[in-house]
Amino acid sequence: MSLPRIFHPGPASGETTVRIEGETLHYLKSVLRIRPGREIGLFDGRGSEWRAVVEAYGPGEASLRILKKEDPVPSPGGITLAQSLPKTDKMDFIVRKATELGAARILPFLSSRSIPRPDAGKRENRLARWRRIAVEAARQCGRSVVPEVGEILSYEEMLGARGAEDLGIVLWEEERERSLKTLLRGGQAEGRTRFFVVVGPEGGFSADEIDRAAAAGFVPVTLGPNILRTETAPLAVLSILQYEMDFFSERATHE
């Protein structure tokens, strides 16, 4: 049986005891109902894990003793998901599932057909919520690394965020010549372990946006004849990338 896990920055060098407070304390004591003497796992979201034992609860805190540092679960590849802001709370779902499916980075952005246009205050609140969701999803699925959830970008800023080693892919329902399968099994993707995938909003991308993406080095592809919803497309493409590049293998150690 796997140990219950909680997110914590981790012990300082040589430290053998850590203290848990706030929301994490509530989760440990009232949600997980962990009693003193029970072993748990700690992860810092950056790739390190520890085994610890709950020694005692005090006023507003819990004391945990570090038992040992664990071997981290390998991080499944370098996939960035750039997601145009969808309506309602769909982004919550996308962040959660993208974390489970191994995305290393999630970049929300605004395109010409994005309906939500949050002001500065709402942006900060949404970012804080998405980052909490990423931490919780990483805890639940056993990831050692919490994906970065970036600031909400403009379309041009998003295009400029692609790394030099990333294969840029933009999903477009009107693409007729190149499928994702064709791209991944052709020479352009050979040896690649880093991908930057762009998913549009409910109304899709305009032709002008696709032209600008292509000019920036992105490759437009189709996922097939069916038009997927904006919250379905990232799950499909992340799963395909994981499978095609063998990131689902237990031996995968891509970073």
Secondary structure as UniProt FT lines:
FT   STRAND          5..7
FT   TURN            13..14
FT   STRAND          17..20
FT   HELIX           22..26
FT   HELIX           27..31
FT   TURN            36..37
FT   STRAND          39..43
FT   STRAND          45..46
FT   STRAND          49..58
FT   TURN            59..60
FT   STRAND          61..70
FT   STRAND          78..84
FT   TURN            88..89
FT   HELIX           90..100
FT   TURN            101..102
FT   STRAND          105..109
FT   TURN            112..113
FT   HELIX           120..141
FT   STRAND          148..149
FT   HELIX           155..160
FT   TURN            164..165
FT   STRAND          167..171
FT   TURN            173..174
FT   HELIX           180..184
FT   HELIX           187..189
FT   TURN            190..191
FT   STRAND          194..199
FT   TURN            202..203
FT   HELIX           207..215
FT   TURN            216..217
FT   STRAND          219..222
FT   TURN            230..232
FT   HELIX           233..244
FT   TURN            245..248
FT   TURN            250..251
//
